[in-house]
Amino acid sequence: MDQVKEVAANKTNPGMWKFFVYSAIGAFMFFVPVTIGEKDSIMLDHIVTWIQTNVSAVLPYYVLLILFAGAVYPFISGAWKKSTVDIVFSLFKVVGLVVGILLIFNIGPAWLFDPDMGPFLLNKLVIPVGLLVPIGAIFLALLVSYGLLEFIGVLMQPVMRPIWKTPGRSAIDAVASFVGSYSLGLLITNRVYKEGKYTAREAAIIATGFSTVSATFMVVVAKTLDLMSMWNLYFWVTLVVTFIVTGITVRIWPLASMKDEYYEGSTPQPEVKPTGNRVVAAWDEAMEIVSSAPSVAKNIGVNLKDGIMMTMAILPSILSIGLLGLVLAEYTPVFDWIGYIFYPFTYLMQVPEPMLVAKASALGIAEMFLPAVLVAKSAVISKFIIGVVSVSGIIFFSALVPCIVATEIPISIPKLVVIWVQRVILTLIIVTPIAFLVL
């Protein structure tokens, strides 16, 4: 810390107060628990809870507007016809809009209105997500846009290559995904890959190993599982376990067999190690970002727009693919069958209700929120384990898979499924003893 102060004293920028002040505000909103009333949680959660409590009558219609925009946008923009995957997911978004209309206007079959089906998706997932993502995007503008990520990224260079076999600059992707969103992370990854700064293998490792759901989505999972009282424990355990799992998957097939080839037509730009003091180099990087950063108002506007676009893309998928997953889980043995892949691990590690936890783990491939739904009333150890698994598994079909397929990163859907299985098994093995130790 003294070294940072010394560097700051020797080499300053009049605007560097933004680095400290805005980054601190963003970090406070996401990571510092505050007690309001009898509830101990982060400020972002308090804000969303206040809105849900005080303007609850308006929220279904706000959600309906987002669902409509999300369903029609692919057809207006022409994105729906880019590939077979885009066609399928665009149709799912239309189905999500239809489901939303049925639920909000209380029409449709009785099974849809089972408390654990449509109403749960709408009230516990869709409405909170519809609020959390745009509001979270506002504060993410402060957290990720004023040099903090770049400062951390340069300092992390000696760590990234030995552990995750990626350049130091990928630390920015990793943190941007974890505190921002996988869509932001994938956007960065694809752009950097096409510029020749990542190889195909590095881009695939980042896309499947760091492109997690954001902290705002983790809040939804924690709320669903009633884990907000231990939010910081849950967040940091999830972050550590996720990155440990990534460190293992990069060393096994299919990621280990991918070629270190640069994007066709790009100019390869391998990372250059900084010369001299690394803290000085990190500070220089942060100063460069701060000096070119837009005004706070413009920055928040851009991030808010991204947050709304992301919400439009995800809410219809939650209602359609999420509902499909719940129906398959309730009325068919599909996820029981997939769950048998994970049952030996949950059984041998003495997880409470091992078959239920295995089945919940299997649900994550459809939609990352569904595992939390299935174990919401289970023992706290089971809820904690599934809370971590649902994030660390990373790959799910309602949003991340179409995002990856839409990039230039050369990795197929079958390989994505294999990586998902690997990640779930490894996460169960790593997080279960941690859960027994800390709870």
C-alpha positions, 0 to 999 in steps of 0.5 A: 500500500505504501508503494502505491502511495509512493507511486501516486505521489511521484506520478499523478493525474489531477483526475485520479480522484475518480479512480479512488472515489468512483471505484470505492462507491461501486465496490461499496454497492456490491460488496459491503453489507449494510443493515437496514431495518432487520435485514443485513445485505448489500445496498444493491439488494436493499434498493431492489427490495425497496422498489419491490415493496413500494411500487409492486403494482407497476412491476408486472407491466414493466416486466411485460414491456421488457419481455415485449422488447426482448421478443421483438428485438431479434426480428427488428434487428435481423439477428434472428436469422444469423444462424440456426441457434439464433432462430431457435433462441429467438423463437424461445423469446417469443414463447417467453413473451406469451408465457409472461402475458398469460401469467400477468393477466392470469389466464392459462392452464392450472399447472402454469399457476402452480406456486412453484411454476409460473408464479415462482419464475415471475415473482422470484426471478423475472421481476428481481432480475428485471430490476437488478440488472439495469440498476446494477449496471449503473453502479457497475459503471463506477466500478469497472470504468475508472481504472480499477480493473486495469490496475488489477489486470496488470498486477495479475499478469504473473498469475494468469499465465501459470494458473489459467494459461491466458495473458495477464490482460484476461484478468480484466475479462475475468473480473468484468464478467464476475462483477459485470456480466458474461455478455460484457466479458464475451464482448471484450473477449471476442473483440480482443481475439479478433484483434489478434491479442488472444489465440483461439485457445485463450479465447475459449478458456476465457469464454468458458472459464471466466464468463460467469453470471454477474454479481447482480445475478448472484444476488438473485441466486442468493436471495432465492436460496436465502443466503444473503445473510452470508453474502460475502462468504458466498460470493468469495467462495464462489469466485475462488472455486470457479477460478480453481475449476477453470485452472483444472479444465484448461489442462484437460480435453477439450480445452487442452487440445485446442490450437494456439492460433490467432484469428484469421486475418488479424495481426498477432499481438502477444502480450508484452511484459511491463518493464520496471516496477509492476505497480508503476505500470499498473498505475500508469494503466489506470491513469490512462483509463481515467484520463480517457474516461467519459463523464459519469453521466455518459458512462452511466447512460452507456452502461444502463443501455447495456443493462437494459439490452441484457435484461431484454435478452435474458428475461424472455429466456428465463420464462421460456427455457426456465419454464421448460426446465421446471416442467421437465424437472416436475413431470419427466425423469430427464433431469433425474437421468442427467443427475445420475452423472453427478449422484455418485459425487454427491452421495460419496461426499455425504451431501444432504439429499444427494439425489436432489442436489445431483438433479439440481446440478443437472438443471443448470445446463438449461438455466442457471437459476433453476438449480436454486429453485429446486433446493430452495427449501433444503438444508443450508449446506445443500443450498450453499453447494448448489448456489456455488455450482449454479455459478461455477458451472458457467455454461447454460442454454438460456443465455450463455450458449447463444452468446458464445455461438454468436462470437467468432470463438471456435468452440462447438456446442457439444464441447461446451456441454462436455466442459459443463459436465467437467465443471459441475463435477469439479465444483461439487468435489471442491465446494462440498468440503468447504461448505461443511467447514464454513457452515 
